[in-house]
Structure formats: C-alpha cells, structure tokens
Amino acid sequence: MQTKNDIVLRPRFKIELQENNETVLKRFEDLKNTQNDFNITRIDNHVFIKYLKKDQHFWSPQLHLEIDEVDANSSILHGLFGPNPTVWTMFMFLHFMVASLFIAFGIWGYTNWSLKTDFIVQVSLMVLMVIIWFVLYFAGRIGRDSSKKEMMQLHQVMENVIKKSFN
C-alpha cells in the first residue's frame, strides 16, 4: 500500500471497483458476521474497520471506507486510515491551542514592540509554540509509523473482501 505523500498523518487511497457498491457493502456486512478479529461497522455507504477493544492501544488505527456508486456496474472506494476519532480530536485540539497561543503571543509581542518595551519574552514564547508544534507533528508521525503493521492488516481485510469480486 503506497500513499501519495509521506508527510500525511492520515493516509488516503482510492480504488475503482467494477461492481455495484451495494454488492461490496453487503460483503462487508457478511464479513462482520463471520469473523471475530475486527469490529466492522456499516453506516449507509461507509464502512469502519477497527480493532477489538482488547487489542487496541493509544495509536491503534482504524480504516474508514466510503463506497460510492458510479453507475449500475461500477463504484469507487475511498479509504482513510486514522487513529481513534477521540485521539484525533484531542490531537487537533492541541494543534489549535498551540496556533492560538502563537498568535496571541505574536499580538502581545507586537504591542510591546510598538510601545517600545521589552518583547523578548513574547518572542521566546512564540519560538516555544513552534517547537511544541514540531513535537506534536513528530509524535503523530511516530504514532502512525508504530501502527503501520496494524494498518497493513486492516488493508488486507479490505483487500480480501474486494478480491472476492474478481474470483
């Protein structure tokens, strides 16, 4: 599984299928009832493949598939790997807070500069926010890299369901 860009923290992919989307979605529902290794959920044309609670850790990935109908005999599958939505929301909240503090310290520093008072503390805090942002980014990369094996397992489950259409 090759992604287009190595920088992304949530890899995406797209596959064109030569069968109706309901047929593929039905196979995912059938798999849900015949296996016990993954938690498979379907909501409309979305399928979520997750690890069972007992097998999950902080960075455990999940695979979100959206299978859209193109015409009566073809569909397109959009896939997205990502962490648990709660973890991702917390991660994005921390990024938002760092960005907000960076802007606030910038405004505070500009105010002190325009008043011709000392602004080294504010610039130092802005540099600290940039450092924290890089730490958050690399923490996300480490989390993604530590779960590549699990991502490949989720991808293999998806591939097995899709390959049934070609047999």
C-alpha positions in Angstrom: 0.0 0.0 0.0 1.7 3.1 -1.2 0.5 6.6 -0.2 0.9 9.7 -2.4 2.6 11.8 0.2 4.7 10.6 3.1 4.0 13.7 5.1 0.3 12.9 5.7 -0.6 11.7 9.2 -3.8 10.1 7.9 -3.1 8.2 4.6 -5.8 8.1 2.0 -6.3 5.9 -1.1 -8.9 5.4 -3.9 -9.8 2.2 -5.7 -12.2 1.9 -8.7 -14.3 -1.2 -8.4 -16.1 -2.9 -11.3 -19.3 -3.8 -9.4 -22.2 -2.2 -7.7 -21.4 -0.5 -4.4 -24.3 -2.4 -2.6 -22.7 -5.7 -3.5 -19.4 -4.7 -2.0 -21.1 -3.2 1.1 -23.1 -6.5 1.5 -19.8 -8.5 1.5 -18.5 -6.3 4.3 -21.7 -6.9 6.3 -21.3 -10.6 5.7 -17.7 -10.5 6.9 -18.9 -8.8 10.1 -20.9 -11.8 10.9 -18.3 -14.4 10.0 -15.2 -13.2 11.8 -14.2 -12.2 15.4 -10.9 -10.4 14.8 -12.2 -6.9 13.9 -15.1 -4.7 14.7 -16.7 -3.9 11.3 -19.5 -1.3 11.2 -21.6 -0.1 8.3 -23.5 3.2 8.2 -25.1 3.9 4.8 -22.2 3.6 2.3 -19.5 4.0 5.0 -17.6 1.0 6.5 -15.4 1.3 9.5 -12.9 -1.5 10.3 -11.4 -1.3 13.8 -9.5 -3.5 16.1 -11.4 -5.0 19.0 -11.2 -3.1 22.3 -9.0 -5.7 23.8 -6.5 -5.3 21.0 -6.5 -1.5 20.9 -3.8 0.8 22.2 -3.5 4.6 22.1 -2.3 4.8 18.4 -4.4 1.9 17.1 -5.6 2.7 13.6 -9.0 2.3 12.0 -9.9 2.1 8.4 -12.8 4.2 7.1 -14.1 3.2 3.7 -16.6 5.1 1.7 -18.0 3.1 -1.3 -19.9 5.4 -3.7 -21.9 4.2 -6.7 -20.6 5.5 -10.1 -23.1 3.6 -12.2 -25.0 0.3 -12.1 -21.9 -1.7 -12.7 -19.1 0.3 -11.0 -18.3 2.1 -7.8 -15.4 3.9 -6.2 -13.9 3.1 -2.9 -12.3 6.0 -0.8 -10.2 4.8 2.1 -8.8 6.7 5.0 -6.5 5.4 7.8 -6.6 7.3 11.0 -6.4 6.9 14.8 -9.4 6.6 17.0 -11.6 9.8 16.4 -11.2 10.8 20.1 -7.4 10.7 19.8 -7.5 12.6 16.5 -9.8 15.3 18.0 -7.5 15.7 21.0 -4.6 15.9 18.7 -6.2 18.6 16.5 -7.3 20.5 19.7 -3.7 20.6 20.8 -2.6 21.9 17.4 -5.4 24.5 17.6 -4.3 25.6 21.1 -0.6 25.9 20.0 -1.6 28.0 17.0 -3.9 30.2 19.0 -1.2 30.8 21.7 1.3 31.6 18.9 -1.0 34.3 17.5 -1.7 35.6 21.0 1.9 35.8 21.9 2.6 37.5 18.5 0.0 40.1 19.2 1.3 40.7 22.7 4.9 40.9 21.3 3.9 43.3 18.6 2.1 45.5 21.1 5.2 45.6 23.3 7.4 46.3 20.3 5.1 49.2 19.2 5.2 50.6 22.7 8.9 50.3 22.6 9.1 48.0 25.6 10.9 44.7 26.0 9.3 41.9 23.9 11.9 39.1 24.2 9.6 37.0 26.5 6.8 37.1 23.9 9.2 36.1 21.0 10.6 33.3 23.2 7.1 32.0 23.8 6.4 32.1 20.1 9.5 30.1 19.4 8.4 27.7 22.1 5.0 27.3 20.4 6.8 26.4 17.1 8.9 23.8 18.9 5.7 22.3 20.5 4.1 22.2 17.1 7.0 20.2 15.7 6.9 17.9 18.8 3.2 17.3 18.1 3.8 16.6 14.5 6.6 14.2 15.1 4.5 12.5 17.9 1.8 11.9 15.2 4.4 10.5 12.8 5.8 8.2 15.5 2.2 7.0 16.2 1.5 6.4 12.6 4.8 4.6 12.0 4.3 2.5 15.1 0.9 1.3 13.7 1.9 0.5 10.1 1.7 -3.2 10.7 -1.8 -2.8 12.0 -2.7 -0.6 9.0 -1.5 -3.3 6.7 -3.7 -5.9 8.5 -6.7 -3.6 8.1 -5.8 -3.1 4.5 -5.5 -6.8 3.9 -9.0 -7.4 5.4 -10.4 -4.8 2.9 -8.4 -6.4 0.0 -9.8 -9.8 0.8 -13.4 -8.5 0.6 -12.7 -6.7 -2.6 -10.9 -9.6 -4.2 -14.0 -11.8 -3.8 -15.5 -9.8 -6.7 -12.7 -10.9 -9.0 -12.9 -14.6 -8.2 
